[in-house]
Structure formats: C-alpha cells, structure tokens
Amino acid sequence: MRNLLARLHRNGPTILAFGIVLGLAVPSLAELARPALPATVFAFVLGTLLRVEPSAVLAQVRRPRIALALPCAIAFLAPALAAVAVSLAGLPDDLALAIVLGAAAPPTTTTIAVARMLGLEGAPPLAALLVATFVAPLTVPLVADLFGGPRISALDLAQGLVLLVGGAIVTAALLRRFAAGSLARNGVVIDAAIVVSLLVFSLATMAGVRASIEAEPAFALGVIALAYATNLGLQAVGAALFPGDGASRLVTGLTLGNKNVGLVWAALGAQISPTMALYFAACQLPIFTLPRAAQAVLGAIRRREARHAPAGSPTPNRGAPR
C-alpha cells in the first residue's frame, strides 16, 4: 500500500492534468465537486505545511533573495509587466484588468505541492509564498487602484488569508506538537492526501468552464490562451531573473507564474464581470496542466547534468521529498 501511495505522489503532475481534462469532459462531475473547494484548499495547504520543515522555511526567510527580492517581483514586477503587455495588446478593459490583478496575486500553494512532486525542495517557494501572501492585503488593493480597477477591500483579503493560511499554520503547529511521531511515520499518506485533494480541486475549478467555451468558443479559447501566455511569460521572467541551477530556476518560475487568483476573485465579489470570472477560471488550466510539462523539462535538465558531470563525481542530488 505504501508503494502505491508513493507512486500516486510521484505521478501527481499527470493526475492533476487528468483532473482538468475530466472536469472539462464531464461538467456534471465538476459541478458535483464544486462545494468541496474550500475543504480541498485547506487540506492541501495543511498537508504541504506538514511536509515542509518549519526550520527549513525560516532558514529561507533569512535570505534576502527569498524574503525580499522574489516577493517584490511577485507583488510589483509581475503586475507591471502584465500592464505593459495588455496595453500593447489593446485588450478590452475588464480582461486587461483581470490579467493585471491576476498577476498581482500571491503564488498558489499548489506550487509547493508540485515542487515536491517533482522531487524538488519545497522550503524556498513556501517561504516566498508566505511573505507575498501576508503582504497581499496591502499590495493587491494598491495595484487595483493604480490601474483603475474596482475597490478591493484589504480587510476582506486579510480575513480570507487568516482563515485559510493562518488556520492551516495553526493546525499544522498543533499536529507537529502533539502528533509528531505519527506524522513522521505517515508522510507518504500525507503526500497522497495532498494529491487527492488537488485532484478534487482541479476538477471543481472547471465547473462552468465548458459551458463558457460552448457559449462563445472563439472568445473563451482566446481567454484561455491568454491565461497560458501570462503564466508562461511570468515563469520565464522568474527563471531568467533569479540565479541558480536549472531545477531552482524552474521552481522560481512556477512560483512567479502560478497565482492564487481565487483570493482576488473572492475579494471582488459582485464587482467581478463575466469576462474577469472566465479569465480567473482559465488561470487554473496552466496551473494544473503545465506541471506535467515541467516534469519532462526537469528530467531533461537532470539527464544533461548527469552527462556533463565529471567522471567519478557523485550523482546530482535530486531533492527527493522528505
């Protein structure tokens, strides 16, 4: 059973992509899963916090690149680049605003789970995510004001973050305090639970997307293409700007590209237009399908590093999940 659960985690990127495909192919399943969205978000955030050592995260927070440079890029550089791009493209106002606000959102916790599925260290992206997430109630409303968007309540954003991230942090701390031995023995079970919760989440996020595509196929597919272009563009910026080997650049790219647009979506409430809602839903597609491509890219990086390693040198550390 443990081997089966371990295989489930290793094949996580493929499973997440399957959830998206299933949600689009069988809309009734996506609608059925939709009420479980809050629970699944809490589950995979909690699971991720339980599988990354707090000491490792604190060590990363002490690094200026992780605690300052990367969060600044997430909060300010990403929306600035998005604003330039949408201005040059001449997009409709509500679609352009959705892209800029989506770029201003903090990273999604899915990124850390995906990093661990790929066998990479989860502490650096988690540290950057926590810093960027806790400043989001200040930065996201500021970006909305600068670009003429609707008013976003900093208090609403903060409340959502306290309930989601803060609640998961407190729960993880209590479990580490009172059930540390059980957590250590059942790490593979926690990893499998993260994959299952993400599968349900990816399925649920496709609720209504197929109907939007069928209603206006050309427009909806264009919005989806923009979601992929924005995600990949920000990933490329992150990989290019921040130093490191191929694997660390890949994780940095994922951190900058995969945005938690759900926070902005919830904060906008009734102010959100149908086009903005479609774009935010479309943002889930690259988040859950591109990790499979990242897995292939990472495999190529590791094979190249192995070929160029000096004879007799130790095998490169693949950062297997702990």
Secondary structure, DSSP 8 states (H G I E B T S, - for coil): -HHHHHHHHHTHHHHHHHHHHHHHH-HHHHHHHGGGHHHHHHHHHHHHHHHS-HHHHHHHHTSHIIIIIHHHIIIIIHHHHHHHHHHHHT--HHHHHHHHHHHHS-B-THHHHHHHHTT--SHHHHHHHHHHHHHHHHHHHHHHHHTT-----HHHHHHHHIIIIIHHHHHHHHHHHH-HHHHHHTHHHHHHHHHHHHHHHHHHTTTTHHHHHHHSHHHHHHHHHHHHHHHHHHHHHHHHHS-S-HHHHHHHHHHHH-B-HHHHHHHHGGG--HHHHHHHHHTHHHHHHHHHHHHHHHHHHHHHHHHHS-TT----------
